[in-house]
Amino acid sequence: MGFSKFFSFLMLAFIAITSACGVVVRSEGERAGASGSGNAIETGVASWYGPNFHGKLTANGEVYDMDGMTAAHRTLPFNTEVVVENLDNGKSVRVRINDRGPFAKDRIIDLSREAAKRVDMIGPGTARVRLYLVKGDLENSRVTDLKVANYTIQLASFNDEPTAIQKSEQVEGSRVEEILLNGQTIFRVYYGLYQDTSKAEEDLQKLRDKGFNGFVKQVEND
């Protein structure tokens, strides 16, 4: 083989190798893009919910649309957006959190029907998934454990702190917390912190017997 032919052969081999490498790199880039370059925050089992809940109110007050790109999570702040990667087939979908659940012990997220379609889990019903946070702030949220919801009793809400403190002084064991809501600072009077809602309801009844009205709410919903 002459030098020119040998050189041509080397060039062709180099192009073929680099082209193949380019395909691999591009594929990995697309996968990273699918996860929105977000941070992986949780791994577990996903399920989905559809017709039985379609048209009903979600936990944040929206009307549930099973054809929308939404999901339910136990603790992630409402309007947080996550990419859900199906670890069984590599497919991903981006959803917005607008509901609470799932309530089955071994599951971490409930997808809308449409979102479940996008990652091919309608038939199986569940899938092993990894969640990537792509929009939202966990560091400054009230979330302490992604898997465990916390509850409290809200007794009152005021626009000024002195009035909230005055109310709190009437209820032994209560506290005042500053909340930023829709760009406005408000002051809420809370009592207790629970993971068992039945215990919270029990304490709420005791407070009502003393003349203090309120309601049980999930801490992470602020």
C-alpha positions in Angstrom: 0.0 0.0 0.0 1.4 3.4 -1.0 1.8 6.3 1.4 -1.1 8.3 -0.1 -3.4 5.3 0.1 -2.3 4.5 3.7 -2.9 8.2 4.7 -6.3 8.2 3.1 -7.2 5.0 5.0 -6.0 6.5 8.3 -8.2 9.6 7.7 -11.2 7.6 6.9 -10.7 5.5 10.0 -10.3 8.7 12.1 -13.5 10.2 10.7 -15.4 7.0 11.4 -14.2 6.9 15.0 -14.8 10.5 15.7 -18.3 10.4 14.1 -19.2 7.4 16.2 -17.9 9.2 19.3 -20.0 12.2 18.3 -23.1 10.1 18.3 -22.4 8.8 21.8 -21.7 12.3 23.1 -24.8 13.7 21.5 -26.9 11.0 23.0 -25.6 11.6 26.5 -26.2 15.3 26.0 -29.8 14.8 25.0 -30.3 12.6 28.1 -28.8 15.3 30.3 -31.0 17.8 28.6 -34.1 15.7 29.3 -33.4 15.9 33.0 -33.2 19.7 32.6 -29.7 19.7 34.0 -31.5 19.6 37.4 -30.3 17.9 40.5 -31.5 14.4 41.3 -33.5 14.7 44.5 -35.3 11.4 45.0 -35.5 7.8 43.6 -38.4 5.4 44.1 -41.7 4.1 42.6 -44.1 6.3 40.6 -47.8 5.6 40.0 -50.5 7.5 38.1 -54.1 8.7 38.5 -56.7 9.5 36.0 -60.5 9.2 35.3 -61.6 8.8 38.9 -60.1 12.2 39.9 -60.5 14.1 36.6 -62.4 17.4 37.2 -61.9 17.3 41.0 -60.0 19.8 43.0 -56.3 19.3 43.6 -54.6 20.1 46.9 -53.6 23.6 45.7 -57.2 24.4 44.5 -56.8 23.7 40.8 -59.1 21.5 38.8 -57.4 18.2 38.1 -56.8 17.6 34.4 -55.6 14.1 33.7 -54.4 15.2 30.3 -52.2 17.9 31.8 -48.5 17.6 32.7 -48.9 17.6 36.4 -48.2 15.3 39.4 -48.9 14.8 43.1 -46.1 14.7 45.6 -46.2 14.4 49.4 -44.0 17.4 50.2 -42.6 19.3 47.2 -43.9 22.9 47.2 -46.7 23.6 44.8 -45.6 24.7 41.3 -42.3 23.0 41.7 -41.3 21.4 38.4 -39.4 18.1 38.2 -38.3 15.8 35.5 -39.4 12.2 36.1 -37.0 9.7 34.5 -38.4 6.1 34.1 -35.4 4.0 35.1 -36.9 1.0 33.4 -36.8 2.5 29.9 -34.9 5.8 30.1 -37.8 7.9 29.1 -38.4 11.3 30.8 -41.2 13.8 31.3 -41.4 17.2 32.9 -44.3 17.8 35.3 -45.5 20.5 37.7 -46.6 19.6 41.3 -50.1 20.7 42.0 -51.5 18.0 44.3 -50.6 15.8 47.3 -49.9 12.1 47.3 -49.4 9.3 46.6 -50.5 7.8 49.9 -49.2 4.3 49.2 -46.2 3.7 51.4 -43.7 2.6 48.8 -44.5 5.4 46.1 -43.0 8.8 45.8 -45.0 10.5 43.0 -48.4 10.2 41.2 -48.3 11.3 37.6 -51.2 12.6 35.5 -52.4 10.1 32.9 -50.8 12.1 30.1 -47.5 12.3 31.9 -47.6 8.5 32.6 -48.2 8.0 28.8 -45.0 9.9 28.0 -42.9 7.5 30.0 -44.8 4.3 29.0 -46.1 3.4 32.4 -49.9 3.3 31.7 -49.9 -0.5 31.3 -47.6 -1.5 34.1 -49.2 1.1 36.4 -46.0 1.8 38.2 -42.3 2.3 37.4 -39.0 2.9 39.1 -38.2 6.6 38.6 -35.7 9.3 39.5 -36.8 12.9 40.1 -34.7 15.9 39.0 -35.5 19.3 40.4 -35.6 21.8 37.5 -37.8 24.6 38.8 -38.3 25.5 42.5 -36.4 26.2 45.7 -36.0 23.5 48.3 -33.4 25.2 50.5 -35.7 28.1 51.4 -38.9 26.0 51.6 -40.5 24.4 54.6 -39.7 20.9 53.4 -37.6 18.9 55.9 -38.0 15.4 54.5 -39.2 14.7 51.0 -40.9 11.5 52.1 -42.6 12.6 55.3 -45.4 15.2 55.4 -45.7 17.4 58.5 -48.9 18.9 59.8 -49.8 21.7 62.2 -52.9 23.5 63.5 -53.5 27.0 62.1 -55.3 29.2 64.6 -55.1 32.6 62.9 -53.4 34.7 60.2 -52.7 38.4 60.4 -51.0 41.1 58.4 -49.1 42.5 61.4 -46.9 40.7 63.9 -48.0 42.4 67.1 -51.6 41.2 66.6 -50.4 37.7 65.8 -48.2 37.7 69.0 -51.2 38.9 71.0 -53.3 36.0 69.7 -50.5 33.5 70.3 -50.3 34.6 74.0 -53.8 33.4 74.5 -53.0 29.8 73.5 -50.3 28.1 75.6 -47.8 26.2 73.4 -48.7 28.1 70.2 -46.2 30.0 68.0 -46.1 32.8 65.4 -44.4 32.2 62.1 -43.6 34.7 59.4 -44.8 33.6 55.9 -44.1 35.1 52.5 -47.2 34.5 50.4 -47.6 36.0 46.9 -45.0 38.6 47.7 -46.7 39.7 50.9 -45.5 39.0 54.4 -48.1 37.6 56.8 -48.0 36.3 60.4 -49.7 33.0 61.3 -50.4 31.5 64.7 -49.7 27.8 64.7 -50.0 25.1 67.3 -48.1 21.8 67.4 -46.2 19.8 64.8 -47.4 16.4 63.7 -46.8 13.5 61.3 -50.0 11.8 62.5 -53.1 13.7 61.4 -55.3 11.9 63.8 -53.3 13.3 66.7 -53.5 16.8 65.2 -57.3 16.4 64.9 -57.4 15.3 68.6 -55.5 18.3 69.8 -57.6 20.6 67.6 -60.8 19.3 69.3 -59.2 20.1 72.7 -58.5 23.7 71.5 -62.1 24.0 70.3 -63.4 22.9 73.6 -61.4 25.9 75.1 -62.9 28.3 72.6 -60.1 28.4 70.0 -61.1 27.7 66.4 -58.6 26.5 63.7 -57.9 23.7 61.2 -55.2 21.1 60.5 -53.0 21.9 57.5 -49.9 20.5 55.9 -46.9 22.5 56.8 -45.3 22.2 53.3 -48.4 23.7 51.6 -47.4 27.3 52.5 
